[in-house]
Amino acid sequence: EVVNTAIQEDANAIAMTSYQGGHNEYFKYMYDLLKEKGADHIKIFGGGGGVILPEEIKDLMDYGITRIYSPDDGRAMGLQGMINDLVKQADFPVGDSLNGEAKVLNKKDPKAIARVISAAENFPEVAKDALETIHKKNKTSKTPVLGITGTGGAGKSSLVDELGRRFLIDFPEKTIGLISVDPSKRKTGGALLGDRIPMNAINSPRVYMRSLATRQSNLALSKYVSEAIEVLKAAEYDIIILETSGIGQSDTEILEHSDVSLYVMTPEFGAATQLEKIDMLDFADLVAINKFDKRGALDALRDVKKQYMRNHNLWHEDPETMPVFGTIASQFNDPGMNTLYKAIMDKIVEKTDSDLKSTFEISKEMSEKIFVIPPARTRYLSEIAENNRAYDKTANAQVEVAQKLYGIFKTLESVVGETPKLDKSGIDSESVSSRATDNKDFVKLLIGEFDRVKLDLDPYNWEVITGWDDKVNRYKEPVYSFKVRGKEIKIETHTESLSHTQIPKVALPKYEAWGDILRWCLQENVPGEFPFTAGLYPFKRQGEDPTRMFAGEGGPERTNRRFHYVSLGLPAKRLSTAFDSVTLYGNDPDYRPDIYGKIGNAGVSICCLDDAKKLYSGFNLADPMTSVSMTINGPAPMLLGFFMNAAIDQQCELYIKEHGLEKEVESKIAKLYKGKDRPQYHGDIPEGNDGLGLMLLGVTGDQVLPKDVYEDIKAKTISQVRGTVQADILKEDQAQNTCIFSTEFALRLMGDVQEYFIQNNIRNFYSVSISGYHIAEAGANPISQLAFTLANGFTYVEYYLSRGMDINKFGPNLSFFFSNGIDPEYAVIGRVARKIWAKALKHKYGA
């Protein structure tokens, strides 16, 4: 992509930074590609801080790379010195000679097209004869030119990209020539030719793009743009799109070069009277109001349609039929963009004699922003803060009431001479009165005051107070019994020291005052009870140490061997998987020299189901003592699919062996492969690996087992597997950036996964690990890390609720992952997180 861009732009040089490894292969591959395409005159400059070693720099420069700048160069030359050196070495003329390029333009050779345009722009005299030939040829050309202009910042480049994407889908055999003009600065004379930056669809062999500078600061077009258009016509592109620099004052200039014109604006043009000043509204064939999600967009659409009607004297027409369209170019498959594209193609066919009749299907929907969080819920974080503060305020008020009650209670105890009995309604007044001989009136008064004050105490809080002694005693018993999902679990409450002292695993405070007890229970409490400050369960799981076997290197077999090595002899297999950058970005690790050095580097390479089967072979993924964590985000749904299918096929394999079906299954597989080689585990199987998961390499269980048997195994397996997939795309967007889809689309995928979990009763697997760790790595302190992480978690809650999911069904599939460090706040980050989360989910969301 980089090399193709450099050739299309007829660049003097490529400058590239590389900080993630793979630079040796990448730079050499880039150089080889340039040489292969006859563009080895383009120089390559690079840098990578201390990542590229001195001996590697020498090797790369000996290979043909012009210059790799090192930290020593930075210290010796400074930033400006390195820039000056790069510019000096890259400052050579392009287009100063032509060698028959004009004769091969119809072959759509990017190098030839680029060189003729450069000659026309830089050396008109050199290009004179070639251009005359081109002009003669183009007299019969029917290639239509779509001119697009508009104000700077209106999103023209994104809109052009979306139009191009739809054209390539609409016409699978047609080609696009794109000329984009950027303004030159009056002060420096330079121009940032950056319209490629927001474009994604142009990376296609059917698209040629060339950027031009205006070379004059007050114009929207370069004076050489007409020659560039002629060159693309001679290259026989099916449509030419011309995008201007968006100066504003000279937009009508584009009419001289285009057959159909589109004016792009935003809803934020000010008062309706400002529309009178926009010249292009007099001449444009179509108008796009982009960024239609902005406030006032509908009013803007109405006003621009009326203005267009006036300017074009279409008084007899319905304003609604004016060719003015609201669009959100940044939104995937935007209905407004679809309508605009169809209108443009229809107008091109109407005004030119071109064979571009569109079959693109559109709906009657208007552009409307698809919100992750519904507009009515945008205050959710404020509401959560208000909810939690209200809880704390109420808790403090209840503590005051409890403390008053305790004072009255102790006074009664002193007056009567023994501890009054308590029941569900309060003090047992009869038993107290019967023992009060000398102070009956005073005791009656105290009991009356106690009952009056108790009216302000929540009945639940009275139960907390009266049940305190029972709670304390439960943790003094040798065994504590509780239930998780209907299963009774018994845990010893104490450990024994070397001196045979019984050490409690959970130590409760020795409070006596009711206010202290209530405050502690409302804000701290024992593990397993709201607000879960000390943990979600009464005690930690036994028989499974809270450790992870973290591995990820090379191919799946190598990491599998590492997993078996680090888990050998341990009853619980808690596998944590690190993936390489090629997998993290969803790339195919097939033969590509530019990514060769990154395959299996700092993580395992997994690109298909068989890789996942080999990676986890020998570990029964459905065993309750096995759990798997996968550090993957962008392509998380795909890797999760690999994992689930690997687990299902393992259980299919166990079924096959249990029922003696090996020969029958092997026969079916042989028929499927028809003598071709099957995938296999490369290398020796490590100690501890019994081969589980390898029988069905190259096939899946549904291909070899009856449908009903397979479906039964599948349902049972996915309800049993334990583990976590990171999948926190909001954190990626904020801190780590392994994003391969838009945030909105990635969230939709997350929502789809969660809905699947709910529908298929997948309760032991976390669909997301809401991660503060990476936010801390990006520079957050413990407090801001916690704030961002919880905010992300609540965003997922709001999004899932907006899709109609039940919080009690998706809540158990959410998990959190925080960083740790020497800052004192890290000692309590988990406790604070659980308190905030529990209060919000219970009292704000009704979980």
MARLOFI-885442 format. One record per residue (C-alpha): residue in three letters; x, y, z. Coordinates in steps of 0.05 Angstrom, whole numbers, padded with zeros to 5 digits, always signed. Layout:
REM residues N
AlaXYZ...
//
This chain:
REM residues 847
Glu+00000+00000+00000Val+00057+00048+00017Val+00095+00032-00046Asn+00032+00038-00090Thr+00018+00106-00058Ala+00088+00131-00070Ile+00086+00110-00143Gln+00017+00141-00155Glu+00039+00206-00123Asp+00106+00204-00160Ala+00140+00217-00093Asn+00213+00232-00085Ala+00218+00193-00020Ile+00184+00150+00032Ala+00195+00167+00106Met+00175+00113+00156Thr+00182+00101+00230Ser+00184+00030+00258Tyr+00179+00016+00333Gln+00147-00053+00335Gly+00200-00100+00306Gly+00200-00130+00237His+00238-00070+00209Asn+00292-00111+00175Glu+00241-00149+00133Tyr+00195-00089+00124Phe+00246-00039+00097Lys+00278-00091+00052Tyr+00211-00113+00025Met+00192-00041+00011Tyr+00258-00031-00026Asp+00248-00096-00066Leu+00177-00076-00086Leu+00200-00007-00110Lys+00255-00041-00151Glu+00206-00093-00178Lys+00158-00038-00201Gly+00212+00004-00233Ala+00209+00058-00181Asp+00276+00048-00146His+00290+00123-00155Ile+00243+00134-00096Lys+00288+00139-00035Ile+00272+00107+00032Phe+00285+00140+00099Gly+00270+00109+00166Gly+00278+00113+00241Gly+00258+00075+00303Gly+00291+00104+00364Gly+00332+00050+00397Val+00290-00007+00367Ile+00333-00010+00304Leu+00403-00031+00326Pro+00467+00000+00298Glu+00486-00065+00261Glu+00416-00069+00232Ile+00421+00004+00209Lys+00486-00013+00173Asp+00455-00075+00142Leu+00394-00037+00117Met+00433+00020+00088Asp+00481-00029+00054Tyr+00418-00062+00024Gly+00397+00003-00008Ile+00357+00042+00044Thr+00378+00114+00037Arg+00383+00131+00111Ile+00361+00103+00177Tyr+00366+00156+00232Ser+00389+00132+00300Pro+00386+00163+00370Asp+00458+00185+00359Asp+00436+00222+00296Gly+00383+00257+00337Arg+00433+00279+00388Ala+00484+00302+00337Met+00438+00334+00284Gly+00375+00352+00322Leu+00306+00345+00293Gln+00314+00403+00244Gly+00382+00376+00222Met+00352+00308+00206Ile+00295+00341+00168Asn+00345+00384+00128Asp+00386+00322+00112Leu+00325+00283+00088Val+00300+00341+00045Lys+00369+00352+00015Gln+00377+00279-00005Ala+00306+00275-00032Asp+00309+00340-00071Phe+00313+00318-00143Pro+00268+00334-00202Val+00211+00288-00223Gly+00179+00294-00292Asp+00240+00327-00323Ser+00241+00275-00378Leu+00190+00229-00412Asn+00206+00163-00446Gly+00143+00143-00482Glu+00098+00142-00421Ala+00041+00175-00459Lys+00037+00116-00506Val+00022+00066-00451Leu-00028+00106-00411Asn-00086+00062-00434Lys-00053+00004-00397Lys-00066+00042-00333Asp+00007+00037-00311Pro+00008+00080-00247Lys+00082+00097-00258Ala+00069+00123-00328Ile+00007+00162-00308Ala+00042+00193-00249Arg+00103+00213-00290Val+00062+00248-00345Ile+00023+00287-00292Ser+00088+00307-00258Ala+00118+00330-00325Ala+00056+00371-00340Glu+00059+00403-00270Asn+00135+00413-00263Phe+00162+00416-00334Pro+00106+00438-00383Glu+00156+00444-00440Val+00178+00373-00431Ala+00106+00349-00430Lys+00082+00392-00488Asp+00086+00340-00543Ala+00057+00285-00500Leu-00001+00329-00479Glu-00017+00348-00550Thr-00022+00274-00567Ile-00066+00263-00506His-00112+00322-00524Lys-00122+00294-00594Lys-00139+00225-00567Asn-00188+00253-00516Lys-00232+00288-00568Thr-00273+00225-00571Ser-00269+00209-00496Lys-00334+00199-00460Thr-00305+00193-00390Pro-00349+00235-00343Val-00317+00281-00291Leu-00351+00289-00223Gly-00328+00353-00190Ile-00334+00357-00114Thr-00322+00422-00077Gly-00342+00453-00011Thr-00317+00486+00052Gly-00256+00461+00089Gly-00274+00412+00143Ala-00339+00391+00111Gly-00314+00320+00105Lys-00304+00319+00029Ser-00248+00267+00031Ser-00289+00219+00074Leu-00349+00230+00028Val-00306+00217-00034Asp-00281+00153-00003Glu-00352+00130+00011Leu-00374+00147-00060Gly-00314+00108-00087Arg-00330+00048-00044Arg-00401+00045-00069Phe-00378+00054-00142Leu-00330-00005-00136Ile-00386-00048-00108Asp-00436-00023-00160Phe-00390-00034-00219Pro-00343-00093-00206Glu-00305-00082-00272Lys-00302-00006-00274Thr-00244+00039-00253Ile-00237+00106-00218Gly-00187+00162-00229Leu-00184+00209-00170Ile-00151+00278-00168Ser-00149+00313-00101Val-00126+00384-00094Asp-00099+00412-00029Pro-00084+00486-00014Ser-00014+00514-00014Lys+00006+00559+00044Arg+00023+00631+00026Lys+00078+00635+00078Thr+00118+00572+00062Gly+00092+00554-00007Gly+00084+00482+00017Ala+00022+00438+00020Leu+00002+00378+00062Leu-00026+00330+00010Gly-00066+00293+00064Asp-00132+00275+00031Arg-00111+00202+00029Ile-00110+00198+00105Pro-00185+00187+00116Met-00193+00144+00054Asn-00197+00068+00058Ala-00232+00046-00007Ile-00178+00074-00053Asn-00130+00017-00036Ser-00154-00021-00098Pro-00121-00038-00164Arg-00182-00006-00197Val-00168+00062-00167Tyr-00114+00113-00184Met-00107+00174-00139Arg-00062+00234-00148Ser-00056+00293-00101Leu-00039+00362-00127Ala-00023+00428-00092Thr-00058+00492-00115Arg+00010+00528-00115Gln-00030+00591-00104Ser-00059+00606-00036Asn-00125+00637-00058Leu-00149+00584-00107Ala-00187+00519-00098Leu-00155+00485-00159Ser-00085+00478-00188Lys-00076+00508-00257Tyr-00050+00440-00279Val-00112+00403-00258Ser-00141+00404-00329Glu-00079+00368-00355Ala-00084+00317-00299Ile-00156+00304-00320Glu-00135+00296-00392Val-00082+00246-00372Leu-00133+00204-00333Lys-00181+00207-00392Ala-00125+00182-00438Ala-00114+00126-00387Glu-00187+00108-00401Tyr-00213+00108-00330Asp-00288+00099-00328Ile-00301+00158-00282Ile-00258+00215-00257Ile-00271+00248-00190Leu-00241+00317-00178Glu-00239+00341-00106Thr-00220+00413-00092Ser-00183+00443-00033Gly-00244+00477-00004Ile-00220+00549-00004Gly-00292+00573-00009Gln-00282+00637-00049Ser-00268+00603-00116Asp-00310+00540-00112Thr-00345+00554-00179Glu-00278+00544-00213Ile-00293+00469-00212Leu-00350+00477-00261Glu-00299+00489-00317His-00271+00419-00307Ser-00331+00376-00289Asp-00392+00347-00323Val-00430+00340-00257Ser-00416+00381-00195Leu-00429+00366-00122Tyr-00424+00418-00067Val-00409+00392+00003Met-00426+00433+00064Thr-00446+00423+00137Pro-00508+00444+00176Glu-00467+00498+00211Phe-00469+00553+00159Gly-00500+00604+00206Ala-00563+00644+00190Ala-00604+00625+00129Thr-00583+00690+00096Gln-00512+00664+00091Leu-00537+00616+00038Glu-00545+00675-00010Lys-00470+00684-00009Ile-00453+00613-00031Asp-00440+00617-00106Met-00441+00542-00116Leu-00514+00537-00096Asp-00528+00573-00162Phe-00490+00522-00203Ala-00483+00455-00166Asp-00522+00396-00194Leu-00526+00365-00125Val-00514+00388-00054Ala-00493+00345+00005Ile-00502+00369+00076Asn-00451+00325+00109Lys-00443+00313+00184Phe-00518+00308+00187Asp-00515+00285+00258Lys-00500+00356+00279Arg-00553+00397+00316Gly-00600+00434+00270Ala-00588+00388+00211Leu-00661+00381+00192Asp-00671+00456+00193Ala-00609+00464+00150Leu-00635+00413+00100Arg-00701+00451+00094Asp-00666+00518+00086Val-00616+00494+00034Lys-00672+00460-00007Lys-00711+00525-00008Gln-00649+00565-00027Tyr-00632+00515-00083Met-00704+00522-00109Arg-00698+00598-00110Asn-00629+00599-00141His-00649+00552-00197Asn-00718+00584-00208Leu-00754+00518-00194Trp-00815+00553-00164His-00863+00502-00191Glu-00826+00443-00159Asp-00836+00413-00090Pro-00778+00435-00045Glu-00773+00364-00020Thr-00752+00340-00089Met-00691+00386-00092Pro-00625+00348-00101Val-00601+00364-00031Phe-00582+00305+00013Gly-00564+00297+00086Thr-00505+00251+00095Ile-00460+00222+00150Ala-00400+00200+00110Ser-00364+00175+00173Gln-00420+00125+00187Phe-00418+00055+00157Asn-00471+00043+00103Asp-00504+00110+00116Pro-00573+00114+00082Gly-00561+00187+00063Met-00495+00168+00029Asn-00530+00112-00008Thr-00584+00160-00034Leu-00532+00212-00053Tyr-00490+00161-00091Lys-00550+00137-00131Ala-00571+00209-00147Ile-00500+00226-00171Met-00497+00165-00217Asp-00566+00180-00245Lys-00545+00252-00258Ile-00481+00230-00292Val-00520+00184-00339Glu-00570+00241-00352Lys-00517+00294-00369Thr-00465+00251-00404Asp-00464+00195-00454Ser-00431+00146-00406Asp-00447+00073-00393Leu-00455+00079-00317Lys-00527+00060-00304Ser-00527+00044-00230Thr-00564-00016-00200Phe-00548+00006-00129Glu-00607-00006-00084Ile-00627+00048-00035Ser-00679+00057+00019Lys-00722+00117+00035Glu-00689+00126+00103Met-00657+00192+00120Ser-00587+00198+00148Glu-00592+00188+00222Lys-00535+00179+00271Ile-00533+00108+00299Phe-00518+00120+00371Val-00480+00072+00416Ile-00517+00103+00474Pro-00588+00130+00460Pro-00589+00207+00464Ala-00638+00203+00522Arg-00586+00165+00562Thr-00525+00209+00551Arg-00525+00231+00625Tyr-00516+00160+00650Leu-00449+00173+00683Ser-00476+00234+00719Glu-00537+00194+00741Ile-00491+00139+00769Ala-00451+00191+00808Glu-00515+00221+00835Asn-00542+00152+00852Asn-00479+00132+00891Arg-00475+00198+00928Ala-00548+00191+00946Tyr-00534+00120+00973Asp-00476+00147+01015Lys-00519+00204+01041Thr-00576+00157+01059Ala-00527+00109+01092Asn-00498+00164+01135Ala-00568+00186+01156Gln-00586+00114+01174Val-00521+00108+01214Glu-00542+00169+01254Val-00609+00138+01269Ala-00577+00072+01288Gln-00529+00108+01335Lys-00586+00144+01370Leu-00623+00078+01378Tyr-00561+00047+01407Gly-00556+00104+01458Ile-00627+00093+01480Phe-00616+00018+01481Lys-00555+00025+01527Thr-00593+00073+01572Leu-00649+00022+01580Glu-00598-00031+01595Ser-00569+00013+01650Val-00636+00030+01679Val-00665-00040+01678Gly-00600-00074+01698Glu-00598-00125+01642Thr-00595-00126+01566Pro-00664-00115+01534Lys-00687-00168+01485Leu-00693-00149+01412Asp-00743-00176+01362Lys-00763-00159+01290Ser-00805-00100+01312Gly-00755-00070+01361Ile-00747-00077+01437Asp-00790-00130+01472Ser-00825-00077+01515Glu-00862-00128+01559Ser-00799-00163+01583Val-00766-00095+01597Ser-00827-00066+01633Ser-00835-00128+01678Arg-00764-00118+01704Ala-00770-00043+01714Thr-00795-00034+01785Asp-00772+00035+01808Asn-00768+00071+01740Lys-00829+00047+01702Asp-00848+00115+01676Phe-00777+00130+01654Val-00771+00062+01620Lys-00837+00072+01585Leu-00812+00140+01561Leu-00748+00109+01535Ile-00785+00053+01499Gly-00832+00105+01468Glu-00773+00147+01445Phe-00738+00084+01417Asp-00800+00066+01377Arg-00807+00138+01351Val-00734+00141+01328Lys-00738+00072+01298Leu-00792+00096+01250Asp-00735+00130+01212Leu-00695+00066+01206Asp-00701+00023+01143Pro-00728-00046+01164Tyr-00672-00078+01124Asn-00621-00041+01167Trp-00655-00064+01230Glu-00645-00135+01205Val-00572-00120+01193Ile-00564-00096+01265Thr-00603-00154+01297Gly-00567-00205+01254Trp-00497-00180+01269Asp-00482-00230+01325Asp-00505-00289+01281Lys-00459-00263+01225Val-00400-00259+01272Asn-00413-00329+01298Arg-00418-00359+01228Tyr-00345-00339+01216Lys-00324-00368+01283Glu-00351-00437+01265Pro-00298-00484+01236Val-00335-00492+01170Tyr-00374-00440+01130Ser-00427-00465+01082Phe-00456-00425+01023Lys-00487-00438+00955Val-00464-00418+00885Arg-00515-00430+00830Gly-00551-00482+00873Lys-00487-00520+00891Glu-00469-00522+00965Ile-00397-00505+00980Lys-00364-00516+01047Ile-00300-00479+01065Glu-00257-00481+01128Thr-00259-00413+01162His-00190-00416+01193Thr-00119-00435+01175Glu-00070-00463+01226Ser-00003-00430+01238Leu+00062-00467+01252Ser+00048-00452+01325His-00021-00485+01318Thr-00057-00419+01325Gln-00124-00415+01289Ile-00120-00355+01241Pro-00187-00332+01214Lys-00191-00324+01138Val-00243-00269+01148Ala-00236-00225+01208Leu-00296-00182+01227Pro-00289-00116+01265Lys-00304-00117+01340Tyr-00357-00063+01336Glu-00413-00059+01388Ala-00446+00008+01372Trp-00502-00002+01322Gly-00482+00059+01281Asp-00412+00030+01271Ile-00439-00038+01254Leu-00488-00010+01204Arg-00437+00036+01171Trp-00389-00022+01162Cys-00443-00068+01134Leu-00470-00015+01086Gln-00401+00008+01061Glu-00354-00051+01071Asn-00387-00116+01094Val-00361-00187+01092Pro-00340-00219+01025Gly-00399-00243+00985Glu-00449-00192+01012Phe-00468-00124+00984Pro-00431-00078+00968Phe-00380-00134+00957Thr-00322-00090+00977Ala-00281-00150+01001Gly-00300-00196+00943Leu-00357-00228+00906Tyr-00357-00295+00943Pro-00353-00310+01017Phe-00286-00346+01008Lys-00235-00357+00954Arg-00240-00419+00910Gln-00202-00478+00939Gly-00159-00526+00899Glu-00142-00473+00846Asp-00087-00423+00859Pro-00102-00354+00831Thr-00044-00359+00783Arg-00041-00355+00707Met+00002-00396+00660Phe+00019-00340+00613Ala+00049-00357+00545Gly+00050-00336+00473Glu+00107-00345+00424Gly+00118-00371+00354Gly+00066-00419+00326Pro+00011-00456+00363Glu+00054-00518+00374Arg+00109-00479+00408Thr+00061-00443+00455Asn+00024-00508+00468Arg+00090-00539+00491Arg+00102-00479+00536Phe+00031-00485+00566His+00043-00558+00583Tyr+00111-00542+00613Val+00086-00488+00660Ser+00024-00526+00681Leu+00055-00595+00689Gly+00032-00628+00754Leu-00016-00572+00774Pro-00089-00593+00785Ala-00117-00529+00755Lys-00098-00506+00684Arg-00107-00431+00681Leu-00080-00414+00612Ser-00069-00341+00592Thr-00056-00330+00518Ala-00016-00273+00487Phe-00024-00264+00412Asp+00025-00233+00363Ser+00011-00166+00330Val-00008-00199+00265Thr-00064-00236+00300Leu-00082-00175+00343Tyr-00095-00135+00279Gly-00133-00192+00245Asn-00081-00202+00190Asp-00067-00266+00151Pro+00004-00291+00167Asp+00010-00322+00098Tyr+00073-00306+00058Arg+00083-00231+00068Pro+00155-00208+00077Asp+00132-00142+00106Ile+00102-00176+00167Tyr+00147-00237+00169Gly+00188-00210+00228Lys+00125-00199+00269Ile+00093-00268+00260Gly+00098-00304+00327Asn+00137-00246+00356Ala+00116-00227+00428Gly+00055-00272+00421Val+00028-00334+00387Ser+00004-00333+00315Ile-00067-00359+00309Cys-00104-00350+00243Cys-00153-00409+00238Leu-00191-00461+00277Asp-00137-00514+00269Asp-00086-00467+00301Ala-00132-00460+00362Lys-00141-00535+00366Lys-00066-00546+00366Leu-00055-00488+00415Tyr-00100-00518+00468Ser-00090-00592+00451Gly-00082-00636+00512Phe-00123-00590+00556Asn-00196-00610+00566Leu-00228-00541+00555Ala-00294-00565+00584Asp-00262-00589+00649Pro-00283-00546+00709Met-00209-00543+00729Thr-00189-00511+00662Ser-00198-00438+00645Val-00170-00398+00587Ser-00157-00323+00582Met-00146-00292+00513Thr-00113-00224+00507Ile-00148-00204+00442Asn-00192-00145+00425Gly-00204-00124+00352Pro-00215-00194+00325Ala-00240-00221+00392Pro-00305-00250+00365Met-00266-00290+00313Leu-00215-00317+00363Leu-00272-00332+00412Gly-00306-00372+00355Phe-00241-00411+00345Phe-00237-00426+00420Met-00310-00448+00426Asn-00305-00493+00366Ala-00240-00523+00390Ala-00274-00539+00456Ile-00334-00569+00421Asp-00291-00612+00376Gln-00252-00637+00436Gln-00316-00663+00467Cys-00336-00693+00399Glu-00270-00729+00400Leu-00283-00757+00470Tyr-00352-00780+00447Ile-00321-00814+00386Lys-00271-00852+00430Glu-00323-00869+00483His-00369-00900+00430Gly-00314-00933+00390Leu-00328-00893+00327Glu-00255-00879+00308Lys-00253-00921+00244Glu-00320-00895+00220Val-00298-00823+00231Glu-00231-00833+00198Ser-00267-00861+00138Lys-00311-00799+00134Ile-00251-00753+00139Ala-00214-00792+00085Lys-00273-00782+00038Leu-00274-00707+00053Tyr-00199-00699+00038Lys-00197-00745-00023Gly-00124-00763-00014Lys-00100-00692+00003Asp-00055-00679+00062Arg-00090-00663+00127Pro-00067-00610+00177Gln-00022-00638+00232Tyr+00013-00620+00296His+00084-00602+00278Gly+00139-00629+00324Asp+00138-00674+00384Ile+00077-00675+00429Pro+00100-00650+00498Glu+00096-00685+00564Gly+00026-00678+00593Asn-00008-00672+00525Asp-00052-00733+00513Gly-00068-00710+00442Leu-00140-00688+00459Gly-00163-00640+00404Leu-00119-00667+00348Met-00164-00722+00320Leu-00209-00673+00283Leu-00155-00627+00254Gly-00180-00602+00187Val-00253-00619+00200Thr-00306-00602+00251Gly-00350-00647+00293Asp-00413-00632+00253Gln-00380-00662+00191Val-00370-00730+00224Leu-00425-00738+00275Pro-00501-00739+00269Lys-00533-00670+00276Asp-00571-00685+00340Val-00510-00714+00374Tyr-00467-00656+00353Glu-00518-00604+00375Asp-00525-00637+00443Ile-00449-00638+00453Lys-00444-00565+00430Ala-00498-00540+00478Lys-00468-00577+00537Thr-00396-00555+00521Ile-00408-00481+00512Ser-00446-00479+00578Gln-00386-00511+00614Val-00325-00475+00586Arg-00291-00427+00633Gly-00249-00367+00616Thr-00245-00295+00591Val-00237-00260+00525Gln-00211-00188+00534Ala-00253-00157+00478Asp-00253-00087+00511Ile-00257-00044+00448Leu-00269+00021+00486Lys-00202+00012+00522Glu-00169-00002+00455Asp-00198+00061+00426Gln-00172+00101+00486Ala-00106+00070+00502Gln-00079+00012+00461Asn-00107+00019+00390Thr-00110-00052+00364Cys-00174-00031+00329Ile-00193-00063+00262Phe-00265-00039+00259Ser-00299+00026+00277Thr-00316+00031+00351Glu-00391+00029+00335Phe-00385-00034+00293Ala-00339-00067+00344Leu-00391-00053+00398Arg-00445-00084+00356Leu-00402-00147+00351Met-00393-00146+00427Gly-00468-00140+00434Asp-00479-00198+00386Val-00431-00242+00426Gln-00465-00224+00492Glu-00534-00239+00463Tyr-00507-00307+00440Phe-00481-00320+00510Ile-00549-00305+00540Gln-00587-00347+00488Asn-00541-00407+00498Asn-00533-00403+00573Ile-00458-00389+00572Arg-00449-00368+00644Asn-00379-00391+00662Phe-00343-00350+00608Tyr-00333-00275+00611Ser-00351-00240+00545Val-00308-00180+00562Ser-00251-00163+00609Ile-00260-00088+00622Ser-00188-00068+00627Gly-00155-00013+00667Tyr-00086-00043+00659His-00075-00015+00589Ile-00105+00052+00609Ala-00052+00056+00663Glu+00001+00037+00612Ala-00022+00095+00570Gly-00007+00143+00628Ala-00066+00141+00676Asn-00055+00144+00751Pro-00094+00094+00795Ile-00152+00143+00805Ser-00161+00162+00732Gln-00150+00089+00712Leu-00208+00069+00756Ala-00251+00126+00730Phe-00240+00109+00657Thr-00248+00034+00668Leu-00313+00040+00706Ala-00339+00090+00655Asn-00325+00039+00600Gly-00360-00015+00641Phe-00422+00028+00650Thr-00421+00045+00576Tyr-00426-00030+00560Val-00483-00036+00610Glu-00521+00021+00577Tyr-00508-00006+00507Tyr-00530-00076+00525Leu-00592-00049+00559Ser-00608-00007+00497Arg-00608-00073+00458Gly-00661-00101+00505Met-00616-00148+00545Asp-00631-00164+00618Ile-00578-00138+00665Asn-00584-00199+00709Lys-00567-00242+00649Phe-00509-00204+00619Gly-00481-00176+00685Pro-00448-00243+00705Asn-00410-00244+00638Leu-00373-00178+00653Ser-00305-00179+00687Phe-00252-00127+00705Phe-00177-00125+00700Phe-00137-00071+00736Ser-00064-00053+00738Asn-00023-00055+00801Gly+00036-00015+00826Ile+00070+00019+00885Asp+00021+00078+00889Pro-00017+00073+00955Glu-00084+00076+00918Tyr-00069+00009+00886Ala-00079-00024+00954Val-00153-00009+00951Ile-00168-00002+00876Gly-00207-00067+00874Arg-00247-00051+00937Val-00266+00018+00911Ala-00284-00010+00842Arg-00330-00063+00871Lys-00365-00013+00917Ile-00379+00036+00861Trp-00400-00018+00812Ala-00446-00054+00862Lys-00481+00009+00886Ala-00495+00030+00814Leu-00518-00038+00789Lys-00564-00050+00848His-00594+00018+00860Lys-00589+00051+00791Tyr-00600-00008+00745Gly-00640-00054+00791Ala-00594-00114+00786
//
